[in-house]
Amino acid sequence: METGIEGLTITLNKVVNDWRGSLYELLPGGSGNQSVSDGIGNLYVSVGKKKFVCRVGHYHKNNTENFFTLGGATLWIFCDMRKGSKTEGTVFGGIFGDEFQSKTSLQVMTIDKGTLAKVRVPTGVWHAYWPITEKPSIIIAVGSIPYEKEDNEKVEYSDIDDVVKILKTEGVIDE
């Protein structure tokens, strides 16, 4: 799937559903999966509990992350903050996770369609997510290095004009 941001990739992994429940493939091939070629330094869960409240809102100087939205309909937005990058300033948004019925102009990749979106975010790409239903967003993340507060470069979403436009269009913030 094309994101328009160099190095930001979305891969659709297999989901197997039956009457007993579901199985989500995260990293086919395990540690040999190209998505974790920078290493696995951290594995964690992030939960967004409140509809339309931003989680994250930063980029990393050294950490590459892979995200899997396991629950909740979740709006993700990314912006290339890398100085001199071919795609510097480019913004991409998508809705991942559980089934989502509202109208949107964004790409929608939901588990009910039999695939799970894996989003690989390279260093220097700002990322944030918003739960867009009352159901909490449940995210699994795989980082290439252990957590280091100094690696996070916080940027408020309100400082990125194209992010604000998406949030207004999707009804997350008021006009």
N, C-alpha and C positions, 0 to 999 in steps of 0.2 A: 504494500500500500504506500502510495506517495504522500509524503508529508510536506515537501518543499524545504525542509531543513536538513542540511547536510549532516549525516550520521544519526539522525533521529529516525528509527525504524520501528515499524509495527508489523508483527508477525502474528498470523492467526493460528493458534495451537488447537489441537483436537480436544473436544469435549464429548464424553460418552455418557448419555443419559438413559436410564431405564426406570422402571417403577420403584426401584430401591433407592435411587439417588443419582449422583453424578460423579464422574471422575474427570478432573481437569489436568491435562498435560501442561507442565510448566517449562521444563528444560529438556526436551527430547535429546537423548545422548548424554545427559548429565553434565559433568565438568568439561566434556569435550564439545559442548554446544558453543558455537561461535559467539553467542550473546554474552558469554561469561569468559571470553578469551583474556580479559584484563584481570581475571581472578575473582574469587568470592571472598570478600572480607567481612561481609555482614549479611544477615538474613533477618528481616523484621516485618512486622505488621503495623500498618497505619490505619486508623479508623476515624472517619469523619462522621460525627454523630448528628450534626445539625444542618438541616436543609439550607443551602445557599451560603454557608459559612466556609470561607477559604481555608484550605489546609496547605501547608508547605509555602510556596512563594519565594523560591530561591534557586540558585544554580550552584554547582560545585566546581571548584578549581581542580580537584584531583580525582573525584569519585565518578565512575560511570554506574548508572543504575538501570535495572530492569524492573518494570512494574507490571503487576497482574491485578486487575480489578475483579475480585471474586464475588462481591455482593454490593447491591445498591446501584442505581443508575447514577453515573458519575461523569461530570463534565471535566475534562482535562484540557489545559491550555499550555502551550510551549512557545518559547521565544528564544531565538538564537542571539545570545549576548556576547558572542566571541568576536572580538575586534579583528577586523581583516578577513573574517570568514566570507566565503562566497555567498552565504545566505544570512549574513548579519542583519538582524532586525526582523527577519521573517517570523511570522506567527502562525501556528497551527492549532486547531482545536478539534476535539472529538468527544463522543459520548461512548463510554465503555461500561460493562458490567451487566446488570440485570435488564430485563425487557424494559423498553422505554417507548411510550406511545405518542408523545407530543410531537408537534411539527418542529422541525429544525432544519437548518441548511448545512449542518455539520455532518461529518461521517459518523455513523452509528454502528458499533460493533458490540453485539450483546450475546451473552452466553446461551440464551434460548435458541439461537440460530445454529448451535452446534460447534461454535468456535470460541476460544478465549483469546483476547488481544494481549500480546506481550509487547510492551513498549520499552524500547532501549533508548535511554537518554544519555548522550555523551556529555562530557565535561563542558561547561560553558553554556549549556542550554537551560534557560529558566523554565521551571515547571511548577504547576499548582493544580489542585483539584477542588471541586465543589460537589457535595452531594446535591442532587437535583430532585430528589423525592424525599419522603419522610423516612424511608428505610436507610439506615447507616451505610456508608461506603466502606467496604473492607478491602484493603489493598495489601498484597504481599510485595515486598521489595527485596531485591538482591543487589547489594552494593559491592563494588570492586575493592573497597578498602573499609576497615573498621570506622565507625562513626568518629568524626573529629569536628567539633564545633567550628574551628577555624577554617574548615573547608567550605562551609556554607556562606554564600554571598547573598544576603537577603535583598530583594527588590520588591517594593510594593506593587501590586497589580495595577493600582491607579496611576502609576508612573509609566505604564506601557499603553499608549493610545489604542492600538489594535486589540489588545486584551480587553480593554474597557468596552470597545465596540461589540465584541463577541458577547460579553456579559450582559450588555443592554439588549442585544438582539435576542438572546436566549431567555430573557426575563429574570436573570439572576440579580441584577441591580436595576434600580429605577433610572429612567431617562434623565 
